[in-house]
Amino acid sequence: MPIQLQGKEYKLVAERLTAFHDNFGDNYCINTFVIPANDSCIMGAKIIDRNSGEVVATGHAQNFYTGKDKVMEKTETTACGRALALFHKDLMGSEIASADEIATWVQHGNDQALLDHVAAVREHWESIVVIKESLTVAENYALADKDNWTYLESALEAWRELGEDVMKVLWRAPSKGGIFTTLERKLLDEASTEDFKRRKANDA
């Protein structure tokens, strides 16, 4: 479920970590460490073979202190993202940089809307996964000429539980880096319309 920007795919670090633990967690672990520096925060991350103790991939990140909070946390996230991308191509997307890292770069270009979008995706990642999985099953049912309303309703319920403010931030076109594909947006619109029709029929 990468974010698309200018024809390139950038995966969230949360997405990379989930895939890492699901597919490689039995044999590998990830550790982070601080690299001492006077004027900046530098952190590293390393992927370690649990059996041999061998370091099989590393990633590093640096951020300068600007008075804003969570500099260390953001730097650690970036380092983890790069280590995971270098560890295995399936964790990378089309780019080594993660969506989290790109959000930091975008901040300097004043695209606050994209920055807010990526932050909302990180914060509500578990709900987004539920929505996407429900929409995928709904589409598969539709292609098989089966009733898919149960899954559309499940996706719509999880979507509305996010609240209007979060929904507005997340409802970003995929061509502008939005997390939901064109098809997923279409299915959510269809679910909302169908839900309205059903409620109106029940009230009649």
Secondary structure as UniProt FT lines:
FT   STRAND          3..5
FT   TURN            6..7
FT   STRAND          8..10
FT   HELIX           13..24
FT   TURN            25..27
FT   STRAND          28..35
FT   STRAND          40..49
FT   TURN            50..52
FT   STRAND          55..64
FT   HELIX           71..87
FT   HELIX           89..91
FT   HELIX           99..107
FT   TURN            108..110
FT   HELIX           112..123
FT   HELIX           125..143
FT   TURN            144..145
FT   HELIX           149..160
FT   TURN            161..162
FT   HELIX           164..170
FT   HELIX           174..176
FT   HELIX           182..203
//
